[in-house]
Amino acid sequence: MAIKVNLDLVLVKKGMTLTELSAKVGVTIANLSILKTNSGRAIRFSTLNAICRELSCQPGDILAYLEDE
């Protein structure tokens, strides 16, 4: 089981940089970068909520479940 974070794709679709998103959601660029590169182990619902609010998207646009092969 693996969860993939598609934050980079959503940012491109919305025409927003990681720096802009960081300023709008109040999360450091470093922490957003960890999410963006799929290096994170967890995400707070409050952070996910803020990201979805600012990007006008759904959690499923950001997170994807991939089954093990």
Secondary structure, DSSP 4 states (H G I P E B T S, - for coil): -EEEE-HHHHHHHHT--HHHHHHHHT--HHHHHHHHTT--S---HHHHHHHHHHHT--HHHHEEEE---
